[in-house]
Amino acid sequence: MVRTIDPILPAIRCGFVTMPHMNPSNAALLRLVDLTELGPRVRAARLARGWTQAELAGDEISVGYVSRIESGARRPSLAVLTYLASRLDTPVEQLLQGVTASEYDEIRLGLDYAELALEHGEAVDAERQAREQLARAEEASLAKLAHRGRYLLARALETLGDLEGAITELETLASETSGLLLIRTGIALSRCYREAGDLALAIETGERIEAEVSASGFETTDEAVQLTATVAAAHTERGDLHRAARICAEAVRRAEELATPRARAGAYWNASIVYAKRGDVETALPLAARALALLSEGQDARNLARLRVQLGELQLQLDPPDVATAFENLARAREELAASSASEVDRAHNEVTIAQAHLMAGDPERAIQTAAAAQAMAGDRAYQVVAAAIVVRGQALAAIGRAEEARTAFREAVHALTGAGADRSAAQLWFELADLLEEAGDLDGARQAYRSAAATTGLVARRLVRRYDSARC
């Protein structure tokens, strides 16, 4: 029996023919598709029909060519892929994307919705959408969409206060992704480690990803500068202010070279934090103001709000404090945090600062109410924020003459602070708490708090070995 050969098929081998039903947009998808994803999809579709490679190849394509396509070693022409899809009775789009074009768009739009929900403070909805679309993307072997879904899921978990869950997702993503998404992952992962109190890992992770970024040629991006600034923040929390200052100076230099508002804002912001930690509020304040002005030009609502909180804190530390302007910044931050992807910890931190402002403004009753709300908002794991809220409440109770309740609050703060990590912020809070306990007459508690402040900064008591003159023994 003589087989009739369709004259269009021989030309497929060379990729010269455009078949009538081929979609031109698929040519762009074919150029971008990862061959290690395309090959397994062709193989899976073949096995689903119970065919061998020879049966799929037919008389028009060599078995070796099919084998190389399935192994990811060869990128077929669109004509060849269309021919294979037609034999497999599978849409070309499903081979290129793992799903049909409409299903691919549904996943992408679902992730867009998750990101929008996250940026508008709807973290629960963002988590649900991210989980759903991540599962669909993974099932369809859509690596890029899966990576985006995992990143959004991690951000949603961080916003909801589940730092452990966020860290787990980010660690997985850091081992799978590259480029700008790797940098964003590094920023979030270092930040989560820092917020969880593991400063060593915050620094180690950030520096490791910085090295990968430098090797890949992405070091001249806004995101790379932000990653450097995030590492500097971890050094600051650990008390290594000179190292942090050097890193921030380098970040500022790189940011000025980039001349983009977001990179410069990140560098100025972290430099401001370093100067504030060193007690140089006069230098820190204009740097924070410059960062705020730059962030106001962009769309980064969460960081803009967090910077307003820092600016409010600095204004309360001035001599004399600028309480009225601090209130304005903190009130705006409250609105912006509520409407952004900010975490409960971010919001609780702002409420603690507002409570401090009420206390400094001579309204201890409002300070007590606001501090209690901040403590409830912070949850069970944000030890430093919880302790800070309790301390403000204790100070307000002392201000209205409820001394015994104030002492009880300070002892409660001691208990809360024992769960905090060993960093400079914790040490500062221990030191302030010791002073308050001493003022309240709790000398034993003050002594223990001073010791905790010293231990948190790494100071330990060394045993002094007495040397005796052998002649006197």
C-alpha positions as CSV (number, residue, x, y, z in Angstrom):
1,M,0.0,0.0,0.0
2,V,1.4,3.4,-1.1
3,R,1.1,6.1,1.6
4,T,0.2,9.6,0.3
5,I,2.4,12.3,1.9
6,D,0.9,15.7,2.5
7,P,3.3,18.1,0.7
8,I,3.2,20.5,3.6
9,L,4.8,18.0,6.1
10,P,8.3,17.6,4.6
11,A,8.9,21.3,5.0
12,I,8.1,21.1,8.7
13,R,11.5,19.5,9.3
14,C,13.2,22.7,8.3
15,G,10.6,25.0,9.9
16,F,9.8,26.8,6.7
17,V,6.0,26.3,6.7
18,T,3.4,28.3,8.6
19,M,0.3,26.1,8.9
20,P,-3.0,27.8,8.4
21,H,-4.2,27.3,12.0
22,M,-1.0,28.5,13.7
23,N,-1.5,31.5,16.0
24,P,1.3,34.1,15.3
25,S,1.4,35.0,19.1
26,N,2.6,31.5,19.8
27,A,5.9,32.2,18.0
28,A,6.8,34.7,20.8
29,L,5.8,32.2,23.5
30,L,8.0,29.6,21.8
31,R,11.0,31.9,21.8
32,L,10.6,32.5,25.6
33,V,9.5,29.0,26.8
34,D,11.9,27.1,29.0
35,L,12.9,24.0,27.1
36,T,13.1,22.0,30.4
37,E,9.4,22.7,30.8
38,L,8.3,22.3,27.1
39,G,10.0,18.9,26.7
40,P,8.3,17.2,29.7
41,R,4.9,18.6,28.6
42,V,5.3,17.0,25.1
43,R,6.4,13.7,26.8
44,A,3.5,13.8,29.3
45,A,1.0,14.4,26.4
46,R,2.6,11.5,24.5
47,L,2.5,9.1,27.4
48,A,-1.1,10.1,28.1
49,R,-2.0,8.7,24.7
50,G,0.1,5.6,25.4
51,W,2.4,6.3,22.4
52,T,6.0,5.7,21.9
53,Q,8.3,8.4,20.5
54,A,8.2,6.6,17.1
55,E,4.5,6.7,17.0
56,L,4.5,10.4,17.8
57,A,7.1,11.1,15.2
58,G,5.2,9.3,12.5
59,D,6.8,9.3,9.0
60,E,7.5,13.0,9.0
61,I,9.9,13.6,11.9
62,S,12.8,11.5,13.1
63,V,12.5,9.7,16.5
64,G,15.8,11.3,17.5
65,Y,14.4,14.7,16.9
66,V,11.4,14.0,19.2
67,S,13.7,12.6,21.8
68,R,15.8,15.8,21.8
69,I,12.7,17.9,22.1
70,E,11.4,15.9,25.0
71,S,14.8,16.0,26.8
72,G,14.9,19.8,26.5
73,A,17.9,19.7,24.2
74,R,16.2,21.1,21.1
75,R,13.8,24.1,20.5
76,P,11.4,23.0,17.7
77,S,10.1,25.4,15.1
78,L,6.5,26.5,15.6
79,A,5.5,24.4,12.5
80,V,7.0,21.2,14.1
81,L,5.4,21.9,17.5
82,T,2.1,22.6,15.8
83,Y,2.4,19.3,13.9
84,L,3.1,17.4,17.2
85,A,0.2,19.2,19.0
86,S,-2.1,18.2,16.2
87,R,-1.0,14.5,16.4
88,L,-1.4,14.6,20.2
89,D,-4.8,16.3,19.8
90,T,-3.5,19.0,22.3
91,P,-3.6,22.8,21.9
92,V,-0.2,24.2,21.1
93,E,-0.8,26.7,23.9
94,Q,-1.0,23.9,26.4
95,L,2.4,22.6,25.3
96,L,3.9,26.1,25.5
97,Q,2.3,27.2,28.7
98,G,1.2,24.0,30.4
99,V,-2.4,25.2,30.1
100,T,-4.6,26.7,27.5
101,A,-4.3,30.4,26.7
102,S,-7.4,31.2,28.7
103,E,-6.3,29.1,31.7
104,Y,-2.9,30.8,31.6
105,D,-4.6,34.3,31.6
106,E,-6.8,33.2,34.5
107,I,-3.8,32.3,36.7
108,R,-2.0,35.5,35.8
109,L,-5.0,37.6,36.5
110,G,-5.5,35.7,39.8
111,L,-2.0,36.7,40.8
112,D,-2.6,40.3,39.8
113,Y,-5.7,40.3,42.0
114,A,-3.6,38.8,44.9
115,E,-1.0,41.5,44.5
116,L,-3.7,44.2,44.4
117,A,-5.4,42.8,47.5
118,L,-2.0,42.7,49.3
119,E,-1.2,46.3,48.5
120,H,-4.6,47.4,49.7
121,G,-4.2,45.7,53.1
122,E,-6.5,42.7,52.3
123,A,-3.9,40.1,53.3
124,V,-6.4,37.3,54.0
125,D,-7.8,37.5,50.5
126,A,-4.3,37.9,49.1
127,E,-3.2,34.7,50.8
128,R,-6.2,32.7,49.6
129,Q,-5.7,33.9,46.0
130,A,-1.9,33.4,46.1
131,R,-2.3,29.8,47.4
132,E,-4.9,28.9,44.8
133,Q,-3.0,30.3,41.8
134,L,0.4,28.9,43.1
135,A,-1.2,25.4,43.2
136,R,-2.6,25.8,39.6
137,A,0.8,27.2,38.3
138,E,2.7,24.3,39.9
139,E,0.3,21.7,38.5
140,A,0.8,23.2,35.0
141,S,4.6,23.5,35.4
142,L,4.4,27.2,34.9
143,A,7.6,28.1,36.8
144,K,7.6,31.8,36.4
145,L,4.0,32.1,37.6
146,A,4.6,29.7,40.4
147,H,7.5,31.8,41.6
148,R,5.4,34.9,41.5
149,G,2.7,33.1,43.4
150,R,5.1,31.9,46.1
151,Y,6.5,35.4,46.6
152,L,3.0,36.9,47.0
153,L,2.0,34.1,49.4
154,A,5.1,34.8,51.5
155,R,4.3,38.5,51.5
156,A,0.8,37.8,52.6
157,L,1.9,35.5,55.4
158,E,4.4,38.2,56.6
159,T,1.6,40.8,56.6
160,L,-0.5,38.4,58.7
161,G,2.3,38.0,61.2
162,D,3.2,34.4,60.2
163,L,6.9,35.0,59.9
164,E,7.8,31.3,60.1
165,G,5.4,30.5,57.2
166,A,6.7,33.4,55.2
167,I,10.3,32.3,55.8
168,T,9.6,28.8,54.7
169,E,8.1,30.0,51.4
170,L,10.9,32.5,50.8
171,E,13.7,30.0,51.5
172,T,12.1,27.7,48.9
173,L,11.8,30.5,46.4
174,A,15.4,31.7,46.9
175,S,16.6,28.3,45.9
176,E,14.5,28.3,42.7
177,T,14.5,31.8,41.3
178,S,17.0,34.3,39.9
179,G,17.2,37.9,38.7
180,L,15.1,40.7,40.2
181,L,12.7,38.2,41.9
182,L,15.7,36.7,43.7
183,I,16.6,40.2,45.0
184,R,13.1,40.9,46.1
185,T,13.0,37.5,47.8
186,G,16.3,38.3,49.5
187,I,15.0,41.6,50.8
188,A,11.8,40.0,52.2
189,L,13.7,37.0,53.7
190,S,16.3,39.2,55.4
191,R,13.6,41.4,56.7
192,C,11.6,38.5,58.1
193,Y,14.6,37.0,59.8
194,R,15.3,40.4,61.3
195,E,11.7,40.8,62.5
196,A,11.9,37.2,64.0
197,G,15.0,38.2,65.9
198,D,17.5,36.1,64.0
199,L,19.9,38.8,63.0
200,A,22.8,36.4,62.1
201,L,20.6,34.8,59.5
202,A,19.2,38.1,58.3
203,I,22.8,39.3,57.6
204,E,24.0,35.9,56.2
205,T,21.1,35.5,53.9
206,G,21.3,39.1,52.6
207,E,25.0,38.9,52.0
208,R,24.7,35.5,50.2
209,I,22.1,36.8,47.8
210,E,24.0,40.0,47.3
211,A,27.0,37.9,46.1
212,E,24.7,36.0,43.7
213,V,23.2,39.3,42.5
214,S,26.7,40.8,41.9
215,A,27.7,37.7,39.9
216,S,24.6,37.9,37.7
217,G,25.0,41.6,36.8
218,F,21.9,42.9,38.6
219,E,23.8,45.0,41.2
220,T,23.0,48.3,39.4
221,T,19.3,48.1,40.1
222,D,17.0,49.8,42.7
223,E,16.2,46.4,44.2
224,A,19.9,45.6,44.7
225,V,20.4,48.9,46.6
226,Q,17.3,48.1,48.7
227,L,18.9,44.7,49.5
228,T,22.1,46.4,50.7
229,A,20.1,48.7,52.8
230,T,18.2,45.8,54.3
231,V,21.4,44.1,55.3
232,A,22.6,47.4,56.9
233,A,19.4,47.5,59.0
234,A,20.2,44.0,60.4
235,H,23.7,45.2,61.3
236,T,22.1,48.2,63.0
237,E,19.8,46.0,65.0
238,R,22.8,43.9,66.1
239,G,24.6,47.0,67.3
240,D,27.3,47.0,64.7
241,L,26.8,50.6,63.9
242,H,30.1,51.4,62.3
243,R,29.7,48.5,59.8
244,A,26.1,49.6,59.2
245,A,27.2,53.1,58.5
246,R,29.8,52.0,56.0
247,I,27.2,49.8,54.2
248,C,24.7,52.7,54.1
249,A,27.3,55.1,52.8
250,E,28.0,52.6,49.9
251,A,24.3,52.2,49.3
252,V,23.8,56.0,49.2
253,R,26.7,56.3,46.7
254,R,25.1,53.6,44.4
255,A,21.7,55.1,44.8
256,E,23.0,58.5,43.7
257,E,24.5,56.9,40.7
258,L,21.2,55.3,39.8
259,A,19.4,58.6,40.4
260,T,16.1,56.9,40.9
261,P,13.8,58.0,43.8
262,R,13.2,54.5,45.2
263,A,16.9,53.6,45.5
264,R,17.8,56.9,47.0
265,A,15.0,56.8,49.4
266,G,16.0,53.4,50.7
267,A,19.6,54.5,51.2
268,Y,18.6,57.7,52.9
269,W,16.1,55.9,55.1
270,N,18.6,53.3,56.4
271,A,21.3,56.0,56.9
272,S,18.8,57.9,59.0
273,I,18.2,54.8,61.1
274,V,21.9,54.4,61.7
275,Y,22.4,58.0,62.8
276,A,19.3,57.8,65.1
277,K,20.7,54.6,66.7
278,R,23.9,56.5,67.4
279,G,22.0,59.3,69.1
280,D,22.5,61.8,66.3
281,V,18.9,62.8,65.8
282,E,19.8,66.2,64.2
283,T,21.5,64.4,61.3
284,A,19.0,61.5,61.1
285,L,16.0,63.8,60.8
286,P,16.8,65.5,57.5
287,L,17.9,62.2,56.0
288,A,14.5,60.7,56.9
289,A,12.7,63.8,55.5
290,R,14.6,63.4,52.2
291,A,13.7,59.7,52.0
292,L,10.0,60.6,52.7
293,A,10.0,63.2,49.9
294,L,11.4,60.7,47.5
295,L,9.0,57.9,48.5
296,S,6.1,60.3,48.1
297,E,6.9,60.4,44.4
298,G,6.4,56.7,44.0
299,Q,3.8,54.1,44.8
300,D,5.4,52.2,47.7
301,A,2.7,52.8,50.2
302,R,3.9,50.4,52.8
303,N,7.4,51.7,53.0
304,L,6.2,55.3,52.8
305,A,4.0,54.7,55.9
306,R,6.8,52.9,57.8
307,L,9.1,55.9,57.1
308,R,6.4,58.3,58.4
309,V,6.5,56.2,61.7
310,Q,10.3,56.6,61.9
311,L,10.0,60.3,61.2
312,G,7.4,60.6,64.0
313,E,9.7,58.8,66.4
314,L,12.6,61.1,65.6
315,Q,10.5,64.1,66.1
316,L,9.5,62.8,69.6
317,Q,13.2,62.5,70.4
318,L,14.1,66.1,69.5
319,D,15.0,68.5,72.3
320,P,12.4,69.9,72.8
321,P,10.2,67.2,71.1
322,D,8.0,68.3,68.2
323,V,4.9,66.4,69.4
324,A,2.4,68.2,67.1
325,T,4.3,67.4,63.9
326,A,4.9,63.8,65.1
327,F,1.2,63.4,65.6
328,E,0.5,64.5,62.0
329,N,3.0,62.0,60.6
330,L,1.8,59.1,62.8
331,A,-1.9,59.8,62.0
332,R,-1.1,59.7,58.2
333,A,1.0,56.6,58.7
334,R,-2.0,54.9,60.5
335,E,-4.2,55.5,57.4
336,E,-1.5,54.4,54.9
337,L,-0.6,51.3,56.9
338,A,-4.2,50.2,57.0
339,A,-4.6,50.7,53.2
340,S,-1.3,48.9,52.3
341,S,0.4,45.5,52.6
342,A,1.8,46.5,56.0
343,S,1.9,43.7,58.6
344,E,0.1,43.8,62.0
345,V,3.5,44.3,63.5
346,D,4.1,47.5,61.4
347,R,0.7,48.8,62.5
348,A,1.3,47.9,66.2
349,H,4.6,49.7,66.1
350,N,2.9,52.8,64.9
351,E,0.3,52.6,67.6
352,V,3.0,52.3,70.3
353,T,4.6,55.5,69.0
354,I,1.2,57.2,69.0
355,A,0.7,56.1,72.6
356,Q,4.1,57.6,73.4
357,A,3.0,60.9,71.7
358,H,-0.2,61.0,73.8
359,L,1.9,60.5,77.0
360,M,4.3,63.3,76.0
361,A,1.3,65.5,75.2
362,G,0.0,65.1,78.7
363,D,-2.9,62.7,77.9
364,P,-2.0,59.5,79.8
365,E,-5.5,58.1,79.6
366,R,-5.4,58.1,75.8
367,A,-1.8,56.7,76.0
368,I,-3.1,53.7,78.1
369,Q,-5.9,53.0,75.6
370,T,-3.7,53.2,72.5
371,A,-0.9,51.1,74.1
372,A,-3.4,48.4,75.0
373,A,-4.7,48.4,71.4
374,A,-1.1,48.2,70.1
375,Q,-0.4,45.2,72.4
376,A,-3.5,43.3,71.1
377,M,-2.5,44.1,67.5
378,A,1.1,42.9,67.9
379,G,0.0,39.3,68.7
380,D,2.1,36.7,70.5
381,R,5.4,36.8,68.6
382,A,6.4,40.5,68.2
383,Y,8.0,40.5,71.6
384,Q,9.7,43.9,71.4
385,V,6.6,45.7,70.2
386,V,4.5,44.0,72.9
387,A,7.1,44.9,75.6
388,A,7.2,48.5,74.3
389,A,3.5,48.8,74.4
390,I,3.4,47.5,78.0
391,V,6.2,50.0,79.0
392,V,4.2,52.9,77.7
393,R,1.1,51.7,79.5
394,G,3.2,51.5,82.7
395,Q,4.6,55.0,82.3
396,A,1.0,56.3,81.7
397,L,-0.2,54.5,84.8
398,A,2.6,56.0,86.8
399,A,1.8,59.5,85.5
400,I,-1.8,59.3,86.9
401,G,-0.6,58.0,90.3
402,R,-1.4,54.3,89.9
403,A,2.1,53.3,91.1
404,E,1.4,49.7,91.9
405,E,-0.3,49.0,88.6
406,A,2.7,50.7,86.9
407,R,5.1,48.3,88.7
408,T,2.9,45.4,87.7
409,A,3.1,46.6,84.1
410,F,6.8,46.9,84.2
411,R,7.2,43.4,85.5
412,E,4.9,42.2,82.7
413,A,7.1,44.0,80.2
414,V,10.1,42.1,81.7
415,H,8.3,38.8,81.1
416,A,7.4,39.8,77.5
417,L,10.9,41.0,76.7
418,T,12.5,37.7,77.7
419,G,11.3,36.3,74.4
420,A,13.0,39.0,72.3
421,G,16.2,38.4,70.3
422,A,19.6,39.7,71.3
423,D,19.9,43.0,69.3
424,R,20.4,46.6,70.0
425,S,16.7,47.5,70.1
426,A,16.1,44.9,72.7
427,A,19.1,46.1,74.7
428,Q,17.8,49.7,74.6
429,L,14.4,48.6,75.8
430,W,15.9,46.6,78.6
431,F,17.9,49.6,79.7
432,E,14.9,51.9,79.6
433,L,12.9,49.3,81.5
434,A,15.6,49.1,84.2
435,D,15.4,52.8,84.7
436,L,11.7,52.7,85.0
437,L,11.8,49.8,87.5
438,E,14.3,51.8,89.6
439,E,12.1,54.8,89.6
440,A,9.2,52.6,90.7
441,G,11.2,51.3,93.6
442,D,11.7,47.8,92.2
443,L,15.5,47.6,92.7
444,D,15.8,43.9,92.3
445,G,13.8,44.1,89.0
446,A,15.9,47.0,87.9
447,R,19.2,45.2,88.6
448,Q,18.0,42.2,86.6
449,A,16.9,44.4,83.7
450,Y,20.3,46.1,83.6
451,R,22.0,42.7,83.5
452,S,19.7,41.7,80.7
453,A,20.5,44.9,78.8
454,A,24.2,44.1,79.1
455,A,23.8,40.4,78.1
456,T,21.7,41.4,75.1
457,T,24.6,43.4,73.8
458,G,27.0,40.5,74.3
459,L,28.5,41.6,77.6
460,V,29.2,38.8,80.0
461,A,30.7,38.7,83.5
462,R,34.1,37.2,83.5
463,R,35.4,35.3,86.5
464,L,38.5,37.1,88.0
465,V,41.1,34.6,89.0
466,R,42.8,35.7,92.2
467,R,46.5,35.3,92.2
468,Y,48.0,34.4,95.5
469,D,51.6,34.7,96.5
470,S,52.8,31.1,97.1
471,A,54.9,32.2,100.0
472,R,51.8,33.5,101.8
473,C,49.8,30.2,101.3
